[in-house]
Every structure is written in C-alpha cells, then in structure tokens.
C-alpha cells in the first residue's frame, strides 16, 4: 500500500484508540461511583463504539482525501482484526454469532464515516470553490 494510505489509516486508528480509552475510563468511573444499571452501560457502550468508529473512519477519510469508503473500510477492518486477535489471544475465546451484527455495525459505521470524512475540508478557501 502507498504511504498515504498507511498514514491515513494510522490517524484513524489513533483516534479510535484515544477515544476508546477515554470513554472506557469514563464508563468505569460511572460504574464505580454511581448506581447506574449495567444494561444502560451496555447500550451506552455500543452507541459510543459506533460513534468512535465513525469518527475514526471520518478522520482516515479526511486524511486520505479520496476513496473515503476504502479508508473507512480499512479502518473498521483493522479495528475488527484487533478485536478478534485480542479476544482470541488475550481472552482465549472465539467469535460468537451474537457478536457478528455488532461488529458489522461498527465496521459499517467506520465505512460511512470514511465516506463523509472525504468531504470535510480543512481549508476555508477550498470551500468557496
């Protein structure tokens, strides 16, 4: 792959990692210091994961500047690979069929983020054209 693809993918994955760690810390604090129900935490975790992968895909698409669907798909796929490896090597568990819709939703969210991220312009002069 080209250097630009790796750079865009790296930015997207870095954003995902930073946001995931931050949200995990905040959710852990919520679990520790409040009486919030775990079902609400599970729903909140899924919503945050979708938003984070959307943001990571959008960042990768923005950095790539073209073919946002590809950057979003690569970002979501790399995250999916990380989750599979962590679960298999770290937790000694395989994927279950119940996880597949969630993981597909996350990759789809990154894909959509990548498509929309291409259209984000950082230069205000470029918007006027």
N, C-alpha and C positions, 0 to 999 in steps of 0.2 A: 504494500500500500504506500501511497505517497506520504510525504512528511506532513502535509497539511491535514490529511485525514487523521493521522495519529495525534496531531496537536489538538484538533477539534474534539476528538474522542477523549483525550486526556482531560480537557477542560470540562466536558460534560460529566465525566466520571468523578472528577474532583468536586464539582458542585454537588453531585449526588452524595458523595461520601461526607462532605461537610454538613450538608443539611440533614442527612440521616443521623449522624452522630449528635447533632444539636437537638433534633426532635426526640431522639431516644433518651437523651438526658432529661429533657423537659417532661416527657411522659413518665420516666422513672420517678421524678420528683412528685408528679401528680399522684402516682400510685402510692408513694411512701407517705405523703403528708395530707392526703385527702381520703375521703371515703367513697370515691368515685367507683362505679361498677366496672368490672372487668369487661363486660360486653360493650360498654361505651368506649373503653380504651381500645378494644379490638377494632371497632368501627372507625375510631379516630386514627388508629394506626394505618388502616387500609387507605383512608382518604388522604392522609399525609404522604403515604408512599406513592400514590398516584400523582399527587401534586409535585412531589420531589422529582420523580422520574420525568414528568412533563417539563419541569424546569431544566433538568439535566439535558434532555433532548433538545429543548429550545436553545440552550447555551451552545451545544455542539452544532446545531444547525446554523446558528448565528455566526459562529466561528468559521464554519465551512463555507458559508455564503452561497452555496448552491447544492442541489440534491439533498434537501433537508430530510426527506424521507429516509435516505440512506444513512445519514448521520444519526437520526433518531433511532432507526432500527439497530444500527451498530452499538449505540449507547445502551439501549434497552437489552440487546443480546449480551453485551459484556456484563451488565448487571445480573442478568439471568444466569450466566455462566458462573459468576462469583457466588450467587446464592446456591446453585446446585453443588459447586465444589465445597462450600462451607458446610452445607447440610450433610453431604456425603462423607467428607474427610473429618470435619470437626464434630459433628453430632452422630456420625455413623448411621445415618438414615437415608433412605432413598426418597425420591419424589413420590407423592401420593396423587391420585386422581383428583382429590379435592383441592389441591394446590394449583392445578393447571389453569383454571379460569382466572385466578388471582394473578398468576404470573403472566398470563397472556394479556390481561388488562394493564399490567404495569408496562410491558413491552409496547403495547398499543398506545399507551399514554406518552411514552418517550417518542414513539414514531410521530404522533400528532404534534408533540412539542417541537420536534425537529422540522416538520413541515411549516409550522408557524414561525419558528425561530429564524428561518431564512429571510423572512420579510421584515425582520427587525433591523432598522438602520440606526447606527450609532452616530452618523454624521448628519446634522440637521440640513446641510446644503444638499445632500443626496435626496432628501425627502421632497424637495421643491421641484425636482426634475421630473 
